[in-house]
Amino acid sequence: MAGCTACGKNLEASFRFCPWCGVAQRRKLVEFFRPHPNSAGRALRVSRYYGDDPQVRFSVWDDGVARAAVSLDEAESRRLASFLGRTAHCPRELSCRRELGLATRLRDVAQRVSATRR
């Protein structure tokens, strides 16, 4: 049995709030996202958990039922945010691929130049 993070009294691990002092036992933020029109009836729920085991959890909901879920650690969450930010303003899919491909090629060239200077 777990103890309350505030008052220390015993409570079930599944409790979200302590029944004695009312303090929240889990620290998380939750946001729902609407689907693209080709995914009617579905939704994406994103939960960010804080505390001892920080993570970002994605749940795919279909007609009110969670059908799949996956959690990312903090590093992968930042990588996902970076990817979304980098690719948000590309006018066409082909130009995005071209720009991302160019960035990769430039990085590879820079690494080769650095390696030859050592």
C-alpha distances in whole Angstrom, upper triangle without the diagonal:
4,7,10,13,15,14,11,10,6,6,6,7,10,11,14,14,13,14,15,17,17,17,17,13,15,19,21,25,26,30,31,35,38,39,43,45,45,41,41,38,36,34,32,29,28,25,25,21,21,19,17,19,22,23,26,25,28,28,31,31,33,34,31,29,27,29,28,26,27,25,27,27,28,31,32,31,34,36,36,37,40,41,41,43,45,46,46,50,51,54,54,52,55,56,52,52,55,54,50,53,55,52,51,54,55,52,53,56,55,53,56,58,56,56,60,60,58
4,7,9,12,12,9,8,6,6,6,6,9,9,12,12,11,13,14,15,15,14,13,10,12,16,18,22,24,27,29,33,36,37,41,44,44,40,40,37,35,33,31,27,26,22,22,18,18,15,14,16,19,21,23,23,26,26,29,30,33,34,30,28,27,29,28,25,25,23,25,24,25,29,30,29,31,34,33,34,37,38,38,40,43,44,43,47,49,52,52,50,53,53,49,50,53,51,48,50,53,50,49,52,52,49,51,54,53,51,54,56,53,53,57,57,55
4,6,9,8,5,5,4,6,8,8,11,10,12,11,9,12,11,12,13,12,12,9,12,15,18,22,24,28,30,34,37,39,42,45,45,42,42,39,37,34,32,28,27,23,22,19,18,15,15,17,19,22,24,25,28,28,32,32,35,36,32,31,29,31,30,28,27,25,27,26,26,30,31,30,32,35,35,35,38,39,39,40,43,45,44,48,50,53,53,52,54,54,51,51,54,52,49,52,54,51,50,53,53,50,52,55,53,52,55,57,54,54,58,58,56
4,5,6,4,5,6,7,9,9,12,9,10,9,6,9,9,9,10,8,9,7,10,13,16,20,22,26,28,32,35,37,41,43,44,41,41,38,35,33,31,27,26,22,21,17,16,14,14,17,19,21,23,24,27,27,31,31,34,35,31,30,28,31,30,27,27,25,27,25,26,29,30,29,31,34,34,33,36,38,38,39,42,43,42,46,48,51,52,50,53,53,49,50,53,51,48,51,53,50,49,53,53,50,52,55,53,51,55,56,54,54,58,58,56
4,6,6,9,10,10,12,11,13,12,11,10,9,12,12,10,11,8,8,7,9,11,15,18,21,25,28,31,34,37,40,43,44,40,40,38,35,32,30,26,24,21,19,16,14,11,12,15,17,19,22,23,26,27,30,31,34,35,32,30,29,31,30,27,27,24,25,23,23,27,28,27,28,31,31,31,34,36,36,36,39,41,40,44,46,49,50,49,51,51,47,48,51,49,46,49,50,47,47,50,50,47,49,52,50,49,52,54,51,52,55,55,53
4,6,8,11,12,14,14,16,13,13,10,9,12,10,8,9,7,9,9,12,13,17,20,23,26,29,33,36,39,42,45,46,42,42,40,37,34,32,28,27,23,21,18,16,14,15,18,20,22,24,25,29,29,33,33,36,37,33,33,31,34,33,30,30,27,28,26,26,30,31,29,31,34,34,33,36,38,38,38,41,43,42,45,48,51,52,51,54,53,50,51,53,51,48,51,53,49,49,53,52,50,52,55,52,51,55,56,53,54,58,57,56
4,6,9,11,14,15,17,14,14,12,9,10,8,7,10,9,11,11,15,16,20,23,26,29,32,36,39,41,45,47,48,45,45,42,40,37,35,31,30,26,25,21,20,17,18,21,23,26,28,28,31,32,35,35,39,39,35,35,33,36,35,32,32,30,31,30,29,33,34,33,34,38,37,37,40,42,41,42,45,47,46,49,52,54,56,54,57,57,53,54,57,55,52,55,56,53,53,56,56,53,55,58,56,55,58,60,57,58,61,61,59
4,7,9,12,13,15,14,14,12,9,12,10,10,12,11,13,11,15,17,20,24,26,30,33,36,39,42,45,48,49,45,45,42,40,37,35,31,30,26,25,21,19,17,17,20,22,25,27,28,31,32,35,35,38,39,35,34,33,35,34,32,31,29,30,29,29,32,34,32,34,37,37,37,40,42,41,42,45,47,46,50,52,55,56,54,57,57,53,54,57,55,52,54,56,53,52,56,56,53,54,57,55,54,57,59,56,57,60,60,58
4,6,10,12,14,12,14,12,8,9,8,9,12,11,13,12,16,18,22,25,27,31,33,37,40,42,46,48,49,45,45,42,40,37,35,32,31,27,26,23,22,19,19,22,24,27,29,29,32,32,35,35,38,38,34,33,32,35,34,32,32,30,32,30,31,34,36,34,36,39,39,39,42,44,43,44,47,49,48,51,54,56,57,56,59,59,55,56,59,57,54,56,58,55,54,58,58,55,57,60,58,56,60,61,59,59,63,63,61
4,7,9,12,11,13,12,9,10,10,12,13,13,14,12,15,18,21,25,26,30,32,36,39,41,44,47,47,43,43,40,38,36,34,30,30,26,26,22,21,19,19,21,23,26,28,27,30,30,33,33,36,36,33,31,30,33,32,30,30,28,30,29,30,34,35,33,36,38,38,38,41,43,43,44,47,48,47,51,53,56,56,55,58,58,54,55,58,56,53,55,57,54,54,57,57,54,56,59,58,56,59,61,58,59,62,62,61
4,6,8,7,10,9,7,8,9,11,12,12,12,10,13,16,19,22,24,27,29,33,35,37,41,43,44,40,40,37,34,32,31,27,27,23,23,20,20,18,18,20,22,24,25,25,27,27,30,30,32,33,29,28,26,29,29,27,27,26,28,28,29,32,33,31,34,37,36,36,39,41,40,42,45,45,45,48,51,53,54,52,55,55,52,52,55,54,51,53,55,53,52,55,56,53,54,58,56,55,58,60,57,58,62,62,60
4,5,6,9,10,9,10,12,14,14,14,13,10,12,16,18,21,22,26,27,31,33,35,39,41,41,37,37,34,32,30,28,25,25,22,22,19,19,18,18,18,21,22,24,22,25,24,27,27,29,30,26,24,23,26,26,24,25,23,26,26,27,31,31,30,33,35,34,35,38,39,38,40,43,44,43,47,49,51,52,50,53,53,50,50,53,52,49,51,54,51,50,54,54,51,53,56,55,53,56,59,56,57,60,61,59
4,6,8,10,10,12,14,16,15,14,12,9,10,14,15,19,20,23,25,28,31,33,36,39,39,35,35,32,30,28,26,22,22,19,19,16,16,15,14,15,17,18,20,19,22,21,25,25,27,28,25,23,21,24,23,21,21,20,22,22,24,27,27,26,29,31,31,31,34,36,35,37,40,40,40,44,46,48,48,46,49,50,46,47,50,48,45,48,50,47,46,50,50,48,49,52,51,49,53,55,53,53,57,57,55
4,6,9,10,12,15,16,14,14,12,9,10,13,14,17,17,21,22,26,28,30,33,36,36,32,32,29,26,25,23,20,20,17,18,15,16,16,16,16,18,18,19,18,20,19,22,21,24,25,21,19,18,21,20,19,20,19,22,22,24,27,27,26,29,31,30,30,34,34,34,36,39,39,38,42,44,46,46,45,48,48,45,45,48,47,44,47,49,47,46,49,50,47,49,52,51,50,53,55,53,53,57,58,56
4,6,7,8,11,12,11,10,9,7,9,12,14,17,17,21,22,26,29,31,34,36,37,33,33,30,28,26,24,21,20,17,18,15,16,16,17,17,19,19,20,19,21,21,24,23,26,26,22,21,20,23,23,21,22,21,24,24,25,29,29,27,30,32,31,31,35,36,35,36,39,40,39,43,45,47,48,46,49,50,46,47,50,48,46,48,51,48,47,51,52,49,51,54,53,51,55,57,55,55,59,59,58
4,7,9,12,12,9,9,6,5,6,9,11,13,14,18,19,23,26,28,32,34,35,31,31,28,26,23,22,18,18,15,15,13,14,14,16,16,17,17,18,17,19,19,22,21,24,25,21,20,19,22,22,20,21,20,22,22,23,27,27,24,27,30,28,28,32,33,32,33,37,37,36,40,42,44,45,43,47,47,43,44,47,46,43,46,48,45,45,49,49,47,49,52,50,49,53,55,52,53,57,57,56
4,6,9,8,5,5,4,5,8,11,13,15,16,20,22,26,29,31,35,37,38,35,34,31,29,26,25,21,21,17,18,15,16,15,17,18,19,20,21,21,23,22,25,25,28,28,24,24,23,26,26,24,25,23,25,25,25,29,29,27,29,32,31,31,34,36,34,36,39,40,38,42,44,47,48,46,50,50,46,47,50,48,46,49,51,48,48,52,52,49,51,54,53,52,55,57,55,56,59,59,58
4,5,6,5,5,7,7,10,13,16,18,20,23,26,29,32,35,39,41,42,38,38,35,33,30,29,25,24,21,21,18,18,17,18,20,21,23,24,24,26,26,29,28,31,31,27,27,26,29,29,27,27,26,28,27,28,31,32,30,32,35,34,34,37,39,38,39,42,43,42,45,48,50,51,50,53,53,49,50,53,52,49,52,54,51,51,54,54,52,54,57,55,54,58,59,57,58,61,61,60
4,6,6,8,10,10,14,17,19,21,22,26,28,31,34,36,40,42,43,40,39,36,34,32,31,27,27,24,24,21,21,20,22,23,25,26,27,26,29,28,31,30,32,32,28,28,27,31,31,29,30,29,31,31,31,35,35,33,35,38,37,37,40,42,41,42,45,46,45,48,50,53,54,52,56,56,52,53,56,55,52,55,57,54,54,58,58,55,57,60,59,58,61,63,60,61,65,65,64
4,6,8,11,12,16,18,21,23,25,28,30,34,37,40,43,45,47,43,42,39,37,35,34,30,29,26,26,23,23,21,23,25,26,28,29,29,32,31,34,33,36,35,32,31,31,34,34,32,33,31,33,32,33,36,37,35,37,40,39,39,42,44,43,44,47,48,47,50,53,55,56,55,58,58,55,56,59,57,54,57,59,56,56,60,59,57,59,62,60,59,63,64,62,62,66,66,64
4,6,9,11,14,16,19,21,23,27,29,33,36,39,42,44,46,42,42,39,37,34,33,29,28,25,24,22,21,19,21,24,24,27,28,28,31,31,34,33,36,36,32,32,31,34,34,32,32,30,32,31,31,35,36,33,35,38,38,37,40,42,41,41,45,46,45,48,51,53,54,53,56,56,53,54,57,55,52,55,57,54,54,58,57,55,57,60,58,57,61,62,59,60,64,64,62
4,6,9,12,14,16,18,20,23,26,29,32,35,39,41,42,39,38,35,33,31,29,26,25,22,21,19,19,18,20,22,23,24,25,25,27,27,30,29,32,32,28,28,28,31,31,29,30,28,29,29,29,33,33,31,33,36,35,34,37,39,38,38,42,43,41,45,47,50,51,50,53,53,50,51,54,52,49,53,54,51,51,55,55,52,55,58,56,55,59,60,58,59,62,62,61
4,6,9,11,13,16,18,21,24,28,31,34,37,40,41,38,37,35,33,30,28,24,23,19,19,16,15,15,17,19,19,21,22,23,25,26,29,29,32,32,28,28,27,30,30,27,27,25,27,26,25,29,30,28,29,33,32,31,34,36,35,36,39,40,39,42,45,47,49,48,51,51,47,48,51,49,47,50,51,48,48,52,52,49,51,54,52,52,55,56,54,55,59,58,57
4,6,7,10,12,14,18,21,24,28,30,34,36,37,34,34,31,29,26,24,20,19,16,15,13,12,12,15,16,16,18,19,19,22,22,25,25,28,29,25,25,23,27,26,23,24,22,23,22,22,26,27,24,26,29,29,28,31,33,32,33,36,37,36,39,42,44,45,44,47,47,44,45,48,46,43,46,48,45,45,49,49,46,48,51,50,49,52,54,51,52,56,56,55
4,7,10,13,15,19,22,25,28,31,34,37,38,34,34,32,29,26,24,20,19,15,14,11,11,10,12,13,14,16,17,18,21,21,25,25,28,29,25,24,23,26,25,22,22,20,21,21,21,25,25,23,25,28,28,27,31,32,32,33,36,37,36,39,42,44,45,44,47,47,43,44,47,45,43,45,47,44,44,48,48,45,47,50,48,47,51,52,50,51,55,54,53
4,6,10,12,16,18,22,25,27,31,34,34,31,31,29,26,23,21,17,15,12,11,8,8,8,10,11,11,13,14,14,17,18,21,22,25,26,23,22,20,23,21,18,18,16,18,17,17,21,22,20,22,25,24,24,27,29,28,29,32,33,32,36,38,41,42,40,43,43,39,40,43,41,39,42,44,41,40,44,44,41,43,47,45,44,47,49,47,48,52,51,50
4,7,10,14,17,20,24,26,29,32,33,30,31,29,26,22,20,16,14,10,8,6,5,7,10,10,9,11,12,13,16,17,21,22,25,27,23,23,21,23,22,19,18,16,16,16,15,19,20,17,19,22,22,21,24,26,25,26,29,30,30,33,35,38,39,38,41,41,37,38,41,39,36,39,41,38,38,42,41,39,41,44,42,41,45,47,44,45,49,49,48
4,7,10,13,16,20,22,26,29,30,27,27,25,22,19,16,12,10,6,5,4,6,9,12,11,9,9,9,10,13,14,18,19,22,24,21,20,18,21,19,16,16,13,14,14,14,18,18,15,17,20,19,18,22,23,22,23,26,27,26,30,32,35,36,34,38,37,34,35,38,36,33,36,38,35,35,39,39,37,39,42,41,40,43,45,43,44,48,48,47
4,7,11,13,17,20,23,26,27,24,25,23,20,17,14,10,8,6,5,7,9,12,15,14,12,11,10,10,12,13,16,17,21,22,19,19,17,20,19,16,16,14,15,15,14,18,18,14,16,19,18,16,20,21,20,21,24,25,24,27,29,32,33,32,35,35,31,33,36,34,32,35,37,34,34,38,38,36,38,41,40,39,43,44,43,44,48,48,47
4,7,10,14,16,20,22,24,21,21,19,16,13,10,7,6,4,7,9,12,15,18,16,14,12,10,9,10,11,13,14,17,18,16,16,14,17,16,14,14,13,15,16,16,19,18,15,17,20,17,16,20,21,19,20,24,24,22,26,28,30,31,30,34,34,30,32,35,33,31,34,36,34,34,38,38,36,39,42,41,40,44,45,44,45,49,49,48
4,7,10,13,16,19,21,18,18,17,14,10,8,6,5,7,9,12,15,18,21,19,16,14,11,11,10,11,12,13,16,17,15,16,14,17,16,14,15,15,16,18,17,20,18,15,17,19,16,15,19,19,17,18,22,22,20,23,25,27,28,27,31,31,28,30,33,31,29,32,34,32,33,36,37,35,38,41,40,40,43,45,43,45,48,49,48
4,7,10,13,16,17,14,14,13,10,7,6,4,6,9,12,15,18,21,24,22,19,17,13,12,10,9,10,10,13,14,12,13,12,15,15,14,15,16,17,19,20,22,20,17,19,21,17,17,20,20,17,19,22,22,20,23,25,26,27,26,30,30,27,29,32,31,29,32,34,33,33,37,37,36,38,41,41,41,44,46,45,46,49,50,50
4,6,10,12,14,12,12,12,9,6,5,6,8,11,14,17,20,24,26,24,21,18,14,13,11,10,10,10,13,14,13,15,14,15,15,14,16,17,17,20,20,22,20,17,19,20,16,15,19,18,15,17,20,19,17,20,22,23,23,23,26,27,24,26,29,28,26,30,32,30,31,34,35,34,36,39,39,39,42,44,43,45,48,49,49
4,7,9,11,9,9,9,8,5,7,9,11,15,18,21,24,28,30,27,25,22,18,16,13,12,11,10,12,13,13,15,14,16,16,16,18,19,21,24,24,25,23,20,22,22,19,18,21,20,17,19,22,20,17,20,22,22,23,22,26,27,24,26,29,28,27,30,33,31,32,36,36,36,38,41,41,41,44,46,45,47,50,51,51
4,6,8,6,7,8,6,5,7,11,13,17,19,23,26,30,31,28,26,23,19,17,13,12,10,10,10,12,13,15,14,15,15,16,17,19,21,24,24,25,22,20,22,22,18,18,21,19,16,19,21,19,17,20,20,21,21,20,23,25,22,24,27,27,26,28,31,30,31,34,35,35,36,39,40,40,43,45,44,46,49,50,50
4,5,6,7,10,9,9,10,14,16,20,22,26,29,32,34,31,29,25,21,20,16,16,13,13,13,15,17,18,17,17,17,18,20,22,22,26,26,27,24,22,23,23,19,19,21,19,16,19,20,17,16,18,18,18,18,17,21,22,20,22,25,25,24,27,29,29,29,32,34,34,35,38,39,39,42,44,44,45,48,49,50
4,5,6,9,10,11,13,17,19,23,26,29,32,36,38,35,32,29,25,23,19,18,15,15,14,15,17,19,19,19,20,21,23,25,26,29,30,31,27,25,27,26,23,23,25,23,20,22,24,21,19,20,21,20,19,19,22,24,23,24,27,28,27,29,32,32,33,35,37,37,39,41,42,42,45,47,47,48,51,52,53
4,6,9,10,12,14,17,20,23,26,29,33,36,38,34,32,29,25,23,19,18,14,14,13,14,17,18,18,17,18,20,22,24,25,29,30,30,27,25,27,26,23,23,25,23,20,23,24,21,20,22,21,21,19,18,22,24,22,23,26,27,26,28,31,31,32,34,36,36,37,40,41,42,44,46,46,47,50,52,52
4,6,6,8,11,14,17,20,24,27,30,33,35,32,29,26,22,20,16,14,11,11,9,11,14,14,14,14,15,17,19,22,23,27,28,29,25,24,26,25,21,22,25,22,20,23,24,21,20,23,23,23,22,20,24,26,24,25,28,29,27,29,32,32,32,35,37,37,38,41,42,42,44,46,47,47,50,52,52
4,6,8,12,15,18,21,25,28,31,34,36,33,31,28,24,21,18,16,12,11,9,9,12,14,15,14,16,18,21,24,25,29,30,31,28,26,28,28,24,25,27,25,22,25,27,24,23,25,25,25,24,23,27,29,27,28,31,32,31,33,36,35,36,39,40,40,41,44,45,45,48,50,50,51,54,55,56
4,7,11,13,17,20,23,26,30,33,34,31,30,26,23,20,17,14,11,8,6,5,8,10,12,12,15,17,20,22,25,28,29,31,28,26,29,29,25,25,28,27,24,27,29,26,25,27,28,28,28,26,30,32,30,31,34,34,33,35,38,38,38,41,42,42,43,46,47,47,49,51,51,52,55,57,57
4,7,10,13,16,20,23,26,29,31,28,26,23,19,16,13,10,7,5,4,6,8,9,9,10,11,13,16,19,21,24,26,27,24,22,25,25,21,22,25,23,21,24,26,24,22,25,26,27,26,25,28,30,27,28,32,32,30,33,35,35,35,38,39,39,40,43,44,43,46,48,48,49,52,53,53
4,7,10,13,17,19,23,26,28,25,23,20,16,14,10,8,6,5,7,9,9,10,9,10,11,12,14,16,18,22,23,24,22,19,22,22,19,19,22,21,18,21,24,22,20,23,25,26,25,24,28,29,26,27,31,30,29,31,34,33,33,36,38,37,38,42,42,41,44,46,46,47,50,51,51
4,6,10,13,16,20,23,25,22,19,16,13,10,7,6,5,6,9,12,11,11,9,10,10,10,11,13,15,18,19,21,18,16,18,19,15,16,19,18,16,19,21,20,19,22,23,25,25,23,27,28,25,26,29,28,26,29,32,30,30,34,35,34,36,39,39,38,41,43,43,44,47,48,48
4,7,10,13,16,20,21,19,17,14,10,8,6,5,7,7,11,13,11,11,9,11,11,9,11,12,14,16,17,20,17,15,18,19,16,16,19,19,17,19,22,21,20,24,25,27,27,26,29,30,27,28,31,30,28,31,34,32,32,35,36,35,37,40,39,39,42,44,43,44,48,48,48
4,7,10,13,17,19,16,13,10,7,6,5,6,9,11,14,17,15,14,12,14,12,10,10,9,11,13,14,16,14,11,14,16,13,13,17,17,15,17,20,20,19,23,24,27,27,26,29,29,26,27,30,29,26,29,32,30,30,33,34,32,34,37,37,36,39,41,40,41,45,45,45
4,6,10,13,15,13,10,8,6,5,7,8,12,13,17,19,16,16,13,15,14,11,11,9,10,12,12,16,14,11,14,17,14,14,18,19,17,19,22,23,22,25,27,30,30,29,32,32,29,30,33,31,29,32,34,31,31,35,36,33,36,39,38,37,40,42,41,42,45,46,45
4,7,10,13,10,7,6,4,6,9,12,15,17,21,23,20,19,17,19,16,13,12,9,10,10,10,13,13,10,12,15,14,13,17,18,17,18,22,22,22,25,28,30,31,30,33,32,29,30,33,31,28,31,33,30,30,34,34,32,34,37,36,35,39,40,39,40,43,43,43
4,7,9,7,5,5,6,8,11,13,17,19,22,24,22,21,18,20,18,14,13,10,10,10,10,14,14,12,14,17,16,16,19,21,20,22,25,26,25,29,31,34,35,33,36,36,32,33,36,34,31,34,36,33,33,36,36,34,36,39,38,37,40,42,40,41,44,44,43
4,7,7,5,7,9,11,15,17,21,22,26,28,25,24,21,24,21,18,16,13,13,11,10,14,15,13,15,18,18,17,20,22,22,23,26,27,27,30,33,36,37,35,38,38,34,35,37,35,32,35,37,34,33,37,37,34,36,39,38,36,40,42,39,40,44,44,43
4,6,6,9,12,14,18,20,24,25,29,31,28,27,24,26,23,20,18,15,15,13,12,16,17,16,17,20,21,21,23,25,25,26,29,31,30,34,36,39,40,38,41,41,37,38,40,38,35,38,39,36,36,39,39,36,38,41,39,38,41,43,40,41,45,45,43
4,6,10,13,15,19,21,25,26,30,32,29,28,25,26,24,20,18,15,15,12,12,16,17,17,18,21,22,22,24,26,27,28,30,32,32,36,38,41,42,40,42,42,38,38,41,39,36,38,40,36,36,39,39,36,38,41,39,37,41,42,40,40,44,44,42
4,6,10,12,15,18,21,24,27,30,27,25,22,23,20,17,14,11,11,9,10,13,14,14,16,18,19,19,22,24,24,25,28,29,30,33,35,38,39,36,39,39,35,35,38,36,33,35,37,34,33,37,37,34,35,38,37,35,38,40,38,38,42,42,41
4,7,10,13,16,20,22,26,28,26,24,21,22,20,16,14,10,9,7,7,11,12,11,13,15,16,16,18,20,21,22,24,26,26,30,32,35,35,33,36,36,32,32,35,33,30,32,34,31,30,34,34,31,33,36,35,33,37,38,36,37,41,41,39
4,6,10,13,16,19,23,25,23,22,18,19,16,12,10,6,6,5,6,9,9,8,11,13,13,14,16,18,18,20,22,23,23,27,29,32,32,30,33,33,29,29,32,30,27,30,32,29,28,32,32,30,31,35,33,32,35,37,35,36,40,40,39
4,7,10,13,16,20,22,20,19,16,17,14,10,8,5,5,6,7,10,9,7,10,12,11,11,15,16,15,17,20,20,21,24,26,29,29,27,30,30,26,27,30,28,25,28,30,28,27,31,31,29,31,34,33,32,35,37,36,37,40,41,40
4,7,10,13,16,19,17,16,12,13,10,7,6,4,6,9,11,13,11,9,13,14,12,14,17,17,17,19,22,22,22,25,27,29,30,27,30,31,27,28,31,30,27,29,32,29,29,33,33,31,33,36,35,34,38,40,38,39,43,43,43
4,7,10,13,16,15,13,10,11,8,5,5,6,8,12,13,15,12,11,14,15,12,13,17,16,15,18,20,20,20,24,25,27,27,25,28,29,25,26,29,28,25,28,31,29,28,32,33,31,32,36,36,35,38,40,39,40,43,44,44
4,6,10,13,11,10,6,7,6,4,7,9,12,15,17,19,16,14,18,18,15,17,20,19,18,21,23,23,22,26,27,29,28,26,30,31,27,28,31,31,28,31,33,32,31,35,36,34,36,39,39,38,41,43,42,43,46,47,47
4,7,10,10,8,6,6,5,6,9,12,14,18,20,21,18,17,20,20,17,18,22,20,18,22,24,22,22,25,26,28,27,25,28,30,27,27,31,30,28,30,33,32,31,35,36,35,36,40,40,39,42,44,44,44,48,49,49
4,7,6,5,4,6,7,9,12,15,18,21,23,25,22,20,23,24,20,21,25,23,21,24,27,25,24,28,28,30,29,27,31,32,29,30,34,33,31,34,37,35,35,38,40,39,40,43,43,43,46,48,47,48,51,53,52
4,5,5,6,6,9,12,15,18,21,25,26,28,25,23,27,27,23,24,27,26,24,27,29,27,26,29,30,31,30,28,31,33,31,31,35,35,33,35,38,37,37,40,42,41,42,45,46,45,48,50,50,50,54,55,55
4,6,9,9,13,15,19,21,24,28,29,31,28,26,30,30,26,27,30,29,27,30,32,30,28,31,32,33,32,31,34,36,33,34,38,38,36,38,41,41,40,44,45,44,46,49,49,49,51,54,53,54,57,59,58
4,7,9,12,14,18,20,23,26,28,30,27,25,28,29,26,26,30,29,27,29,32,30,29,32,33,34,34,32,36,37,35,35,39,39,37,39,42,41,41,44,46,44,46,49,49,49,51,54,53,54,57,58,58
4,6,9,11,15,18,21,24,26,28,26,24,28,28,25,26,29,28,26,29,32,30,29,33,34,35,34,32,36,37,35,35,39,39,36,39,42,40,40,43,45,43,44,48,48,47,50,52,52,52,56,57,56
4,6,7,11,14,17,20,23,25,22,21,24,25,22,23,26,25,24,27,29,28,27,31,32,33,33,30,34,35,32,33,36,36,34,36,39,37,37,40,42,40,41,45,45,44,47,49,48,49,52,53,53
4,7,11,14,17,21,23,25,22,21,25,24,21,23,26,25,24,27,29,27,27,31,31,33,32,29,32,34,31,31,35,35,32,34,37,36,35,39,41,39,40,43,44,43,45,48,47,47,51,52,52
4,7,11,14,17,20,21,18,18,21,21,18,21,24,22,21,25,27,25,25,29,29,31,30,28,30,32,29,29,33,32,30,32,35,33,32,36,37,36,36,40,40,39,42,44,44,44,47,49,48
4,7,10,14,16,18,15,15,18,18,16,18,21,20,19,23,25,24,24,28,29,31,30,27,30,32,28,28,32,31,28,30,33,32,31,34,36,34,35,38,38,37,40,42,41,42,45,46,46
4,7,10,13,15,12,12,15,15,13,16,19,18,18,21,23,22,23,27,27,30,29,26,29,30,27,26,30,29,26,28,31,29,28,31,33,30,32,35,35,34,36,39,38,38,42,43,42
4,7,10,12,9,9,13,13,12,14,17,17,17,20,22,22,23,26,27,30,30,27,30,31,27,27,30,29,26,28,31,28,27,31,32,29,31,34,34,32,35,38,36,36,40,41,40
4,7,8,6,6,9,10,9,12,14,14,15,17,19,20,21,24,25,29,28,26,28,29,25,25,28,26,23,25,28,25,24,28,29,26,27,31,30,29,32,34,33,33,37,37,37
4,6,5,6,9,10,11,12,14,15,17,18,20,21,22,26,27,31,31,28,30,30,27,27,29,28,24,26,28,25,24,28,28,26,27,30,29,28,31,33,31,32,35,36,35
4,6,5,6,9,10,11,12,14,15,16,18,20,21,24,26,29,30,28,30,30,26,26,29,26,23,26,27,24,24,27,27,24,26,29,28,27,30,32,30,31,34,34,33
4,5,5,6,9,10,11,12,14,15,16,19,20,23,24,28,28,26,28,27,24,24,26,24,21,23,24,21,20,24,24,21,22,26,24,23,26,28,26,27,31,31,30
4,5,5,6,9,10,10,12,14,15,16,18,21,22,26,26,23,25,25,21,21,24,22,19,21,23,20,19,23,23,20,22,25,25,23,26,29,27,28,31,32,31
4,5,5,6,9,10,11,12,14,16,16,20,21,25,25,23,26,25,21,22,25,23,20,22,24,21,21,25,25,22,24,28,27,26,29,31,29,30,34,34,34
4,5,5,6,9,10,10,12,14,15,18,20,24,24,23,25,24,20,21,23,21,18,21,22,19,19,23,22,20,22,25,24,23,27,28,27,28,32,32,31
4,5,5,6,9,10,10,12,14,17,18,22,22,20,22,21,17,18,20,18,15,17,19,16,16,19,19,17,19,22,21,21,24,26,25,26,29,30,30
4,5,5,6,9,10,11,12,16,17,20,20,18,20,20,16,17,20,18,15,18,20,17,17,21,21,19,21,25,24,24,27,29,28,29,32,33,33
4,5,5,6,9,10,10,14,16,19,20,19,21,20,16,18,20,18,16,19,20,18,18,22,22,20,23,26,25,25,28,29,28,30,33,34,34
4,5,5,6,9,10,13,14,18,19,17,19,18,14,16,18,15,13,16,17,14,15,19,18,17,19,22,21,21,25,26,25,27,30,30,31
4,5,5,6,8,11,12,16,16,14,16,15,12,12,15,13,10,14,15,13,13,17,17,16,19,21,21,21,24,26,25,27,30,31,31
4,6,5,6,9,11,14,15,14,16,15,12,14,16,14,12,16,18,16,17,20,20,19,22,25,24,25,28,29,29,31,33,34,35
4,6,5,8,10,14,15,15,17,16,12,15,16,14,12,16,17,15,17,20,20,19,22,24,23,24,27,28,28,30,33,33,34
4,6,7,9,12,14,13,15,13,9,11,13,10,9,13,13,11,13,16,16,16,18,21,20,21,24,25,25,27,30,30,31
4,6,6,10,10,9,12,10,7,9,11,9,9,12,13,12,14,17,17,17,20,22,22,23,26,27,28,29,32,33,34
4,6,9,11,11,13,12,9,12,14,12,12,16,17,16,18,21,21,21,24,25,25,27,29,30,31,33,35,36,37
4,6,9,10,13,10,9,12,13,11,12,16,16,15,18,20,20,21,24,25,25,27,30,30,31,33,35,36,37
4,6,7,9,7,5,9,10,9,10,13,14,14,16,18,19,20,22,24,24,26,28,29,30,32,34,35,37
4,7,9,7,8,11,12,11,13,16,16,17,19,21,21,23,25,26,27,29,31,32,33,35,37,38,40
4,5,5,6,9,10,11,12,14,15,17,18,20,21,23,24,26,27,29,30,32,33,35,36,38,40
4,6,5,6,9,10,11,12,14,15,17,18,20,21,23,24,26,27,29,30,32,33,35,36,38
4,5,5,6,9,10,10,12,14,15,16,18,20,21,22,24,26,27,28,30,31,33,35,37
4,5,5,6,8,10,10,12,14,15,16,18,20,21,22,24,26,27,28,30,31,33,35
4,5,5,6,8,10,11,12,14,15,17,18,20,21,23,24,26,27,29,30,32,34
4,5,5,6,8,10,10,12,14,15,16,18,20,21,22,24,26,27,29,30,32
4,6,5,6,9,10,10,12,14,15,16,18,20,21,22,24,26,27,29,31
4,5,5,6,9,10,10,12,14,15,16,18,20,21,22,24,26,27,29
4,5,5,6,9,10,11,12,14,15,17,19,20,21,23,25,26,28
4,5,5,6,9,10,11,12,14,15,17,18,20,21,23,25,26
4,5,5,6,9,10,10,12,14,15,16,18,20,21,23,25
4,5,5,6,9,10,11,12,14,15,16,18,20,21,23
4,5,5,6,9,10,11,12,14,15,17,19,20,22
4,5,5,6,9,10,11,12,14,15,17,19,20
4,5,5,6,9,10,11,12,14,15,17,19
4,5,5,6,9,10,11,12,14,16,17
4,5,5,6,9,10,11,13,14,16
4,5,5,6,9,10,11,13,15
4,5,5,6,9,10,11,13
4,5,5,6,9,10,11
4,5,5,6,9,10
4,5,5,6,9
4,6,5,7
4,6,6
4,6
4
